[in-house]
Amino acid sequence: MTPPLPQHCDLLLTGGTVITVDDARTVHEPGAVAITGSRIVAVGSCAELAEWHADTVIDCTGRAVLPGFVDGHNHLYQALARGLGEGMSIVPWLCEFMWPYSIAMTFEAAVAAARLGVVEALRAGTTTIIDNHYAPSDLLTTLAVADVIEKAGLRGVVARGVIGDRTEIAARRGQPQGLFRYSAADELAMTREAVQHRPKGSKVEIWPAPLNLTYVDQDLVRGCVELAAEYDTKWHTHCCESSKDPQSYFEAYGVRPVEWLAKEGLLDERATLAHAIWLDDYEIEQVGAAGAGVAHNPASNAYLASGTIRLRELRNSGAAVSLGSDGPSCGHRQDLFEAMKLSIFAQRLTTLDPTVCRAEDALELATREGARYAGIDAGVLEPGRLADVIVVDFDRPHLRPLHRAVSSLVYAARGSDVEITIVGGQIVYRDGRCLFIDQDAAAEQAEYQAGQLISRAGMSGLRMPWSH
């Protein structure tokens, strides 16, 4: 038999536990992943890839190799207020904390927050971020945040938060007038220009994002959905995060929010709905039938006591369910290892069924389902896919002894265990350092801007000492 010819690639990761997250949930132990350019060209056991050689070979013995994580819902601009807003439910948290903070946000502060956020994401194995940015939402700041994400080496989306005029529901909730800076016409014009700067296919795209289905005017929501269709991109919104959202909407319009989207023909595969906790059976059915996406944010949902999604029903309906960290002011850590674990615990506590969600299910939410939600050809280690890959060190006390790799990753690993983050075949983080952004300068700038912002927003009193 003629021996196989040697094959060449740019980067070869070999010797690790390769967790493919493919249809068969294949794990190669030990395995190898070959990358050329921005794509994976071969995956298999070390024996199967024995004839491959590369310009760069990384020995991954004692490590896991798996798809990079997709953060389906984030607010990078919130990074300057981490740890504040304790002990509030969603509406007071917004009205008394997040809205004043958002109104006081400047271009410089938003850029500093984004820089700190992308450093944290890269260090925790996130390779794609959907950043719902709305403070400030002018064109210059929106594009600058997208630039920060891309220059750091990540791929993703800036979903430009669209608010428009103050609706009756917004007024009843006590949302401050300062939040409503632009008319509906100006919102759509600015979003159109932003999308034109970063259209579909950009490494960091811009999507229209009516901020919340409940209190953004219906015509403005429709305009955003039509804009997404015009430019063949997706759109993003907060949806039924609070238990009061469906009732408030029904009182104003005589219909539930997602029900309205479906009946108006606005719910399709372009829709990405953050939270989607308080959906009824009909709405879940319609989300799945449309092939829409849902971003599940278990950390923030627990922090604000908002509830948890009906995960099994949504996945069974056909919806693409991603995991999200929901920003440093609410999720507190951009760590999808934590989100995977919490997503399982939330389902088991809600249903009292230990089989309702398993480690493999949670890993799929963070990888392949997140990629489907984001509309990118990643999330699985197989030939032809984008080479968005992370390497996780198993040689840690909290990961020993190693019996089942997937279970150890989901239940015991954390973002700080990531050694290498690769986006599109390019190493962007390795051995504690981001390669395309100065992480020390990012932290220093964020500290300075945080102090200025908290003072400007009049929120210094939120830095309360321990009290009894």
Secondary structure, DSSP 8 states (H G I E B T S, - for coil): ------EEEEEEEEEEEEE---TT--EEEEEEEEEETTEEEEEEETTTTTTEEEEEEEE-TTEEEEE-EEEEEE-GGGGGGTT-STT--HHHIIIIIIHHHHHH--HHHHHHHHHHHHHHHHHTTEEEEEEEE-SS-SHHHHHHHHHHHHHTT-EEEEEEEE--S--HHHHHTT--GGG--S-HHHHHHHHHHHHHHS-TTSSEEEEEEESBTTTS-HHHHHHHHHHHHHTT--EEEEES-STTHHHHHHHHHSS-HHHHHHHTT--STTEEEEE--S--HHHHHHHHHHT-EEEE-HHHHHHTT-----HHHHHHHT-EEEE----TTTT-S--HHHHHHHHHHHHHHHH--TTSS-HHHHHHHHTHHHHHHHT-S-SS-STTSB--EEEEE--SGGG-S-S-HHHHHHHT--GGGEEEEEETTEEEEETTEESSS-HHHHHHHHHHHHHHHHHHTT-GGGS-----
